[in-house]
Amino acid sequence: MTTPVPPAAKKVPVERTHHGETFTDDYEWMREKENPEVVQHLNAENAYTEAVTADQEPLRQEIFDEIRARTVETDLSVPARKRGWWYYTRTEEGQQYAIHCRTAAQDTGDLHADWTPPVVEPGVPVPGEQILIDGNAEAEGKPFFALGGLAVTEDGNLLAYCEDNAGDERFTLRIKDLRTGELLPDVVSNVFYSLAFSPDGTRVFYTVVDDSWRPYQIKAHTLGTDVSQDAVIYQEDDVAMWTGFDLSADRRQLLIGISCSEYSEYRVLDFDDPSDTVRTLIPRSERILYEVEPFTGDGVRQYLITHNKDALNSMVSLVAEPEFAKPLQEQQWHTVVAHDDAVRVNGVSVTSTHVLVSVRKDTTERVQILPLAGIGTVEQQAPAEPAFDEQLYTAGLTNAEYDSPIIRLSYTSYLTPPRVYDYVLATGELELRKETPVRGGYNRSDYVAERDWATAADGTRIPLSVLRRREVAQDGSNPALVYAYGSYEISMDPAFNIARLSLLDRGVVFVVAHIRGGGEMGRAWYDQGKKLNKKNTFTDFVAATDHMAASGWVDPERIAAMGGSAGGLLMGAVANLAPEKYRAILAQVPFVDALTSILDPDLPLSALEWEEWGNPITDPEVYRYMSEYSPYENIRAVDYPRIAAVTSFNDTRVLYVEPAKWVAKLRETTTGSEPIVMKIEMDGGHGGASGRYEAWKDRAWDYAFVLSALGARDLLPGVVSPAAAR
């Protein structure tokens, strides 16, 4: 059999000089996306990867079949009420995309009955069903399909939606008349996420990105007018600030949020103001990171503000609107949720009767509910918190219509499939509406999810979530996969994952390392893993690996690592830092040429990254620090493990060129013999190919790569494949 030969990447030296330091980059030419030679090289990479991993195809098919066998393919979401309609999505076996639907609601005067969702069953027609968007019909004949946003007018007559057919997150906005099913002539190109109608339904608000893919404009399209006349409601010119919007819960205001990771600014537009004047609440010059949720109480417009003013983990204060006209130090703020070193306050929502607070405590996301009456006064009541019986879980708010007597909660854990609960605000009653069914004989008692702790070099204790089959013995023989993210204060929260069962059933100990840079342990946890503390993220991951290697659960010679996006940067850094500790590394859409990207503010999202990594353009210390860990620049002559980089040609967040350059340089430099491959989806974006079956194939590819490297292709003795039972 002929041994596959990797594609030879030509070298075109390009020098980059900053702060007196020169770096020679031989592969920067790969950034020329329109260059046929680049496309030819990427296709050659795919061909090489296919050849090298050809023996994994049967395993990939097995895993795909297992995912499919466990998934109820024809299913419906629990209907959620908005005004006079119940909205839901459904999927059908054999169909790639969700179908968005609605059916009319009833108003009998019995609030509880009127807000109890209709019982819908998979495969059973829903009386009065109206299809809003059939993703399968929309995607027909297109290489890629994704919805960016959906919005319905208050009267329920018009639907605004936007779709992406390239994977580059530039969407086309269309308007559909739900009474006739006809599309209006209004079409707006190159919009970003988020859509909202004005309360009167005459305008639709949307976001526009600049040339570097930064959302910087909020625009309003008046239905029936030429797109060239669309009004710019707000434009943000600071290249380091991200702009977005939402509607207030009572639909009285447009809330425009401008932020980076360290401070923010909110501007509001009152819909009853014919001048469309946009007012600033707290200016960014105060350097406060905050969010707002307005409501009207006692005849006065008031704002619940989640903020970090003298509160590292944030707190919630109540501020009357007239206070914003005063200097900040003279404003009267009333505490609603006090600061707590052990509790991270993520934000609030409001209904006409209650305040809903999202918090993180003991790494776990929770929801607290407070009556609106007496809020911010001595009459304020203590919060209620729905109780659940697992240690490692995630509970979050998914829907809270302003006038609703119930709120919708989501719940999941590593072992519990997603659940939907309705929480009755008046009584505190928790009503289970659905638990996502899992086919194939899934029994949660067959698996174990435990909390463990690793110790970093500086003594910091790193929480780990450790998942395994119950019969796996602590005998030091088991393969392991360590996963982490560790950036942007994003938490890797407990969640059920059908695909992951295919790993556990083959004896893999799956470890989620909640490393610094994430948000699992509060704001300080994030601060300790960003900018000039970023190396903590990488050393924490290695410490987690060492802990598992010494735990007795894992064979130190059979450990793999996996991470994506900023977690892909982590993979690249760890590969350089401790290549000998891993049998394989899987880097998904990896941010591995970080310094090159952030040095160029014209590249997508680069300037926005300065608050996360620092600004190496202006700060020589940041430049030096990043140059010490940026994966591409620190590849060295050592035996690298088996490595796979998975990316997409149209990814706008992490450009394909980063893993392409990284793989080329790794092959050039490694002293080992393990294959280093790149799999590139030529029609996908940051999330890979579109369609659920394609997503399953992608996950099967990833897991087959890892399992093959770990020598764990076979199911454990006694474990029956769910596909065999179909």
Secondary structure as UniProt FT lines:
FT   STRAND          14..18
FT   TURN            19..20
FT   STRAND          21..25
FT   HELIX           28..31
FT   TURN            33..34
FT   HELIX           36..52
FT   HELIX           54..56
FT   HELIX           57..70
FT   STRAND          75..76
FT   STRAND          80..82
FT   TURN            83..84
FT   STRAND          85..91
FT   TURN            93..94
FT   STRAND          99..104
FT   HELIX           111..114
FT   TURN            122..123
FT   TURN            127..128
FT   STRAND          130..134
FT   HELIX           135..139
FT   TURN            140..141
FT   STRAND          146..152
FT   TURN            154..155
FT   STRAND          158..164
FT   STRAND          171..177
FT   TURN            178..180
FT   STRAND          183..191
FT   STRAND          195..197
FT   TURN            199..200
FT   STRAND          203..209
FT   TURN            211..212
FT   STRAND          215..222
FT   TURN            223..224
FT   HELIX           227..229
FT   STRAND          231..235
FT   TURN            239..240
FT   STRAND          242..247
FT   TURN            249..250
FT   STRAND          253..259
FT   STRAND          264..270
FT   TURN            271..272
FT   TURN            274..275
FT   STRAND          278..280
FT   HELIX           284..286
FT   STRAND          290..297
FT   TURN            298..299
FT   STRAND          300..307
FT   TURN            309..310
FT   TURN            312..313
FT   STRAND          315..320
FT   HELIX           321..325
FT   HELIX           328..330
FT   STRAND          334..337
FT   TURN            341..342
FT   STRAND          343..350
FT   STRAND          354..361
FT   TURN            362..363
FT   STRAND          364..371
FT   TURN            373..376
FT   TURN            378..379
FT   STRAND          393..399
FT   TURN            402..403
FT   STRAND          406..413
FT   STRAND          419..424
FT   TURN            425..427
FT   STRAND          430..435
FT   HELIX           444..446
FT   STRAND          447..455
FT   TURN            457..458
FT   STRAND          461..469
FT   TURN            470..471
FT   STRAND          480..483
FT   TURN            488..489
FT   TURN            498..499
FT   HELIX           500..504
FT   TURN            505..507
FT   STRAND          509..513
FT   TURN            516..517
FT   TURN            520..521
FT   HELIX           523..527
FT   TURN            528..529
FT   HELIX           531..533
FT   HELIX           535..550
FT   TURN            556..557
FT   STRAND          559..564
FT   HELIX           566..577
FT   HELIX           579..581
FT   STRAND          584..588
FT   HELIX           594..598
FT   TURN            601..602
FT   TURN            604..606
FT   HELIX           607..609
FT   HELIX           610..613
FT   TURN            616..618
FT   HELIX           620..629
FT   HELIX           631..634
FT   STRAND          642..648
FT   TURN            649..650
FT   HELIX           657..669
FT   STRAND          676..681
FT   TURN            682..683
FT   TURN            686..687
FT   HELIX           692..710
FT   TURN            717..718
FT   HELIX           722..725
//
